[in-house]
Amino acid sequence: MSKARPQAVAVFDVGKSNVRLTAVNDSGVALAALERQNGVDSSPPYPHFEADELYAWLIDGLATLARDFAIHSVVPVTHGACAALVDDDGLVLPIMDYEFRGVSEVDSDYDAIARDFARTASPKLPAGLNLGRQLFWQQRQFAKEFSRATILPYPQYWAARLCGVRAWEPTSLGCHTDLWEPGCGDFSTFAKKMKWDSRFGHRVSAWTPLGLPLPEVVATGLSNECKILAGIHDSNASYLAHRATRAQPFCVVSTGTWIVAMAHGSPLDVLREDLDMLANVDAFGNPVPTARFMGGREYAAICGADGVLAQPSAGDLETVLESGALAIPSFADQSGPLRAQIGRIVSNAPGAPSPRAALAALYCALMTDYCLTMLEARGDIILEGRLASNEAFASALAALREPQPVFRSPDETGTLRGAVALSLLARGKNPEPARLDPCATGLVEKLKATRVRWRNLLPPSHAGSS
């Protein structure tokens, strides 16, 4: 008699740099995972994601997982600043890479009608990081194709490919898109003026089961009763993993290509457009004061190719502190409160500071601390994602925030537990509080002195702003 396959949720996590398909149990434990890089096709009409290639990989991956697990739900989780234009035959235009700078040619016309930070809490960002700018450019360049399209936020595009149902939920629209007014929970005046508000299909919650899998998806071995959930924006998944079980103020720091700090309990009036702060919208439709910077990209730039995979220790961090080396923002110009500045490394000793990975971790901790101060973050700070396991980063941040408690999630990524929370909510169950590990705090005085020195090296308008 064959052994019953363990029950699992399949989480399809599309990050800007990497894509994962993971089988996860209801406790948030990853049972098996497949991973690949997320490439961008630079061929005309503009840089875009290879959706069909990625879909084929997803189908193969679901077949692999279905051999060992009884998949009862599939949850798409994706990066923001991305949408798909579809009709009954599929994509009418390729899915744009948000780093495409060609959309900036419409800036003067776009900004005149879209900029409204007081209502949208969506700052002006470069390239296609404001989703509204992507859509505005596409409508001008490809009017015929655009006119027949339904607009789908990226998580819901993948849900639609799996079950055929088009819908939307607010986490991807409340993500610096210029399309949403978080204060009233509705499309922005700009979106309504463009008549895009009627082009998104129907609204659902992130945990809504949109439908059952299409026959080609069932052919992978999934049950024809498997639920395809609407899905969620990735930073919001990390946040939901804790918001679903907490009422008191806290802050989630989600780390990956981006480092995103979302502060529950902070007032919206702390937000400043010139510092690239914004209001995200959580899975329950509530605005969340947010600050972020392109931390993963900057970490790699500071480390160099040889250091990105290194795991710097607290001892490595102390070595960097003793050397006096500091990385001064910014090493990516697409986001963050200091993106207009050109990054540089200062040191009391000649030559390249070593170890570079610890210098990069220190930089990310100082920047994260800066963002948390801007947000007036209160309560527990919870680290999720790639840098949560980086000892130098976690211990530096814990020291900088002392006496505010800093914890890290032992889960591989916060998005997994957030996706599990969605699947539990879809089944009428309450998520359990996540297990968290306290971060060690050493070198407190040295790090706080380093913070003073680092901030004194920032431009005058920023050194005292936080």
Order of alpha helices (4+ residues) and beta strands (2+ residues): beta-beta-beta-beta-beta-alpha-beta-beta-beta-beta-alpha-alpha-alpha-alpha-beta-alpha-beta-beta-beta-alpha-beta-beta-alpha-beta-beta-alpha-beta-beta-beta-beta-alpha-alpha-beta-beta-alpha-beta-alpha-beta-alpha-beta-alpha-alpha
